[in-house]
């Protein structure tokens, strides 16, 4: 069998098994007082279930580097059958990600849309319900989403979550991050001079205006409705002091991941055939 084709099948099979096992684990709760740090921790929480899958993929790539093309091992029907459920999850996630791109801007009261060049859409009907201060607050909140390219981040996070279907804890990690994201953007707008009460008024008006629709690849002012009361109460409190020290958690996590991938790649080159050979022999 062609080496690259077999490698793809094994990544789908073994990586899919690993992802489904880790996706069922409960999400860690962040105790960060800073909304920015809480958002960063929740963002990393969405990605951490993928790390074992990436390590397995790197190990398999190391194995493939040591193999001739085509691979002489015979591939039995069991491998194809076992791959089917995980291939279905990948195809389902791709279809849902593509479908979400067809949302029309007029479906939103105020939102940041656009994966490559984010922009703000603001329904005139919603603007009529707000005073000038609330309009400025809503726009400053959305400008924060633009600066961080949050529609693209939401779209990617939803895709990663869909790969872990049907585990509810994966969806919980996604929803937790969406709530933390809105808090972080609220604080960023308030740090630029926006009053929390004006932003709270804009959130409530947007919630009343907006009809119940599924969140697409956009960043909306209303965010996670289940945490609305907590968010409003937070907006009416004084703005928390921003931490002085730099948050290096993402950099450290990236360095650890790169180290683990390089180690897995080397182990795959040296020891990969000792495990893949018997697996393929058993499947045939």
FENCORQUI-V813896 format. One line per field, one symbol per residue. ss: DSSP state (a for helix, b for strand, c for the rest). burial: + if it has 16 or more other C-alpha atoms within 10 Angstrom, else -. A space follows every 50 residues. Layout:
# FENCORQUI-V813896
ss: ???
burial: ???
This chain:
# FENCORQUI-V813896
ss: ccaaaaaaaaaaaaaaaaaaaaacccccccccccaaaaaaaaaaaaaaaa aaaaaaaaaaaaaaacccccccccccaaaaaaaaaaaaaaaaaaaaaaaa aaccaaaccbbbbcccccbbbbcaaaaccccaaaaaaaaaaaaaaaacca aaaaaaaaaaaacccccaaaaaaaaaaaaaaaaaaaaaaaaccccaaaaa aaaaaaaaacccccccccbbccccaaaaaaaaaaacccccccccccccaa aaaaaaaaaaaaaaaaaaaaaaaaaaaaaaaaac
burial: -----++-++++++++++++-+++--+------+++++++++++++-+++ +++++++++++++++-----+---+---+--++--++-++-++---+--+ ----+--++++++++--+++++---++--+--++++++++++++++--++ +++++-+++++++++-+-+++-++++++++++++++++++---+++++++ +++-+++-+------+++++++++---+--++-++--------------- ------+--++--++++++--++--+--------
